[in-house]
Amino acid sequence: MSIATLSADACWQTVADRDAAGHFVYAVLTTGVYCRPGCASRRPRRENVRFFATPAEAERAGFRACTRCRPNGSPPHAEAVARACELLAAEPPPALEELAAAVGLSPAHFHRLFKAATGVTPKAYASALRAERMRAAVATSPSVTAAIYRAGFQSSGRFYANATRLLGMPAKAIRAGGKGITIHFAVGQTSLGALLVASTELGLCAIALGDDPEALVHDLEDRFPRAELIGGDAAFARTVTQVAAFVERPALGLDLPLHVQGTAYQHRVWEQLCQIPPGETRTYAQLAAQLGHPGSARAVARAVAGNALAVAIPCHRVVRTDGVHTGYRWGIARKASLLAAEQAQP
């Protein structure tokens, strides 16, 4: 967003939401300090706030930079956090005490700084890196043994101990395009168009909406080209009917197990989505604040976009700070329809 295209009211709403995505700064007359929109400092009174497009403009007006959010430069300890991210790429990743010592901070202080800067703990960050390495390695290596060492693991035992938990299925199945995995699926129709539902033995792994039923099936085939895909199962067709009814009336709830695959941070965001009541919305900034990280709105948006279970994990209930519907992988029009239907239901 730009100060040139936003009204003062819109800028103030961005500040009130602590939305770090706002591309302007605000100054407080009573303190003489200017801040980023996502600053965690105490919220000022509206009548004492002025908005500027750049830090330079605020300084020319006589305001000084906040020492907490550092609007005119890098955030405090940015180099320490960046160095820690590099160290966490090792396998096995260093312990918290080792990381803190490497960047010259106490473990407790470092832990708080890292979580504030990235939105996750060092342990969760290392876990996400490990999952990414494992997925890339098993998908491109000639064998699981080769993948183990390509991903940086020192032993096969450590790799197999983490593979299924982080990847959502055995490493061999990922490398082989889902070989050995049975996925039941079926396509139905809803007022929002075609609906594809797919499930492993652990639960629903995909709920997708679209205009073309064949395209939805092809997407599933591309994702798991060697899995055993079973369609036309009468028993599973009943599951699709249940999911379709839920899509039409989300307030009814969905009493089916979900096979949710994602990083630790994605799971935290998705859990927050599931707590939003039908018909209500939250902004990315509000979700970030609820997670305890007011400056992580963009990270929240990325996690929301990674959801593969439409409506069951209600990412359609997240909107931009200005209320605009955006960022829905199954189409903005469907997002608007889902919200309108929820808000019209008693």
Long-range contacts (C-beta under 8 A, 24 or more apart in sequence): 1-322, 2-53, 3-51, 3-52, 3-53, 4-53, 8-51, 10-321, 10-322, 11-37, 11-51, 12-46, 12-49, 12-51, 13-321, 13-322, 14-285, 14-321, 15-43, 15-49, 16-43, 17-283, 17-285, 17-286, 17-289, 17-321, 18-285, 18-288, 18-289, 18-294, 18-295, 19-283, 19-284, 19-285, 19-297, 19-321, 20-285, 20-288, 20-294, 20-295, 20-296, 20-297, 20-298, 21-284, 21-285, 21-297, 21-298, 21-321, 22-321, 24-51, 24-52, 24-53, 24-54, 25-51, 25-52, 25-54, 25-55, 25-58, 25-71, 26-50, 26-51, 26-52, 27-51, 27-52, 27-58, 27-61, 27-63, 32-62, 32-63, 32-64, 33-63, 33-64, 33-65, 33-66, 34-58, 34-59, 34-63, 34-64, 34-65, 34-66, 34-71, 35-66, 35-68, 35-69, 35-71, 36-66, 36-69, 36-71, 36-295, 38-69, 38-285, 38-294, 38-295, 38-297, 39-66, 39-68, 39-69, 39-71, 40-68, 40-69, 40-116, 40-294, 40-295, 41-66, 41-68, 41-69, 69-295, 75-117, 76-113, 77-103, 77-105, 77-113, 77-117, 78-117, 80-104, 80-105, 80-110, 80-113, 81-113, 81-114, 81-117, 81-118, 84-110, 84-114, 84-122, 85-118, 85-125, 88-122, 88-125, 88-126, 88-129, 89-129, 90-152, 91-130, 91-133, 91-151, 91-152, 91-153, 91-154, 92-154, 92-158, 93-122, 93-123, 93-126, 93-129, 93-130, 96-122, 96-123, 115-292, 115-293, 116-293, 116-295, 117-295, 118-296, 118-299, 119-265, 119-288, 119-291, 119-293, 119-295, 119-296, 119-299, 119-300, 120-264, 120-265, 120-268, 124-263, 124-264, 124-265, 127-166, 127-263, 127-264, 128-263, 128-264, 128-265, 130-162, 130-166, 131-166, 131-167, 131-263, 134-159, 134-162, 134-163, 134-166, 134-167, 134-171, 135-167, 135-174, 138-163, 138-167, 138-171, 138-172, 138-174, 138-175, 139-174, 139-175, 141-175, 144-171, 144-172, 144-175, 147-171, 147-175, 167-261, 168-205, 168-259, 168-261, 169-200, 173-227, 176-226, 177-224, 177-225, 177-226, 177-227, 178-223, 178-224, 178-225, 178-226, 178-227, 179-226, 179-227, 180-227, 181-224, 181-227, 181-228, 182-227, 182-228, 182-230, 183-220, 183-224, 183-227, 183-228, 183-229, 183-230, 184-230, 184-231, 184-233, 184-236, 184-239, 185-217, 185-220, 185-229, 185-230, 185-231, 185-236, 186-231, 186-232, 186-233, 186-236, 186-237, 186-239, 186-240, 187-213, 187-216, 187-217, 187-231, 187-240, 188-240, 188-241, 188-243, 188-244, 189-244, 190-244, 190-247, 190-248, 191-248, 191-337, 192-247, 192-334, 192-337, 192-338, 193-334, 195-240, 195-243, 195-244, 195-247, 196-220, 197-236, 197-239, 197-240, 197-243, 199-236, 199-239, 199-259, 200-259, 202-257, 202-259, 203-256, 203-257, 203-258, 203-259, 203-260, 204-239, 204-243, 204-256, 204-257, 204-258, 204-259, 204-309, 204-312, 205-259, 205-261, 205-308, 205-309, 206-308, 206-309, 207-243, 207-247, 207-308, 207-309, 207-310, 207-311, 207-312, 208-308, 208-310, 208-330, 209-247, 209-310, 209-330, 209-331, 209-334, 210-330, 210-331, 243-312, 246-311, 246-312, 247-310, 247-311, 248-341, 249-341, 249-345, 250-278, 250-311, 250-314, 250-338, 250-342, 251-278, 251-279, 251-342, 251-345, 254-311, 254-312, 258-309, 258-312, 258-313, 260-309, 260-313, 261-308, 262-303, 262-306, 263-303, 265-299, 265-303, 266-303, 266-306, 268-303, 269-300, 269-303, 269-304, 270-303, 270-307, 270-313, 273-304, 273-307, 273-313, 273-314, 273-315, 273-317, 273-318, 274-313, 274-314, 276-314, 276-317, 276-318, 278-314, 278-317, 278-342, 278-345, 279-339, 279-342, 279-343, 279-345, 280-317, 281-317, 281-318, 281-319, 281-323, 281-339, 282-317, 282-318, 282-319, 283-318, 283-319, 283-320, 283-321, 284-318, 284-320, 284-321, 285-321, 287-318, 301-327, 305-329, 311-338
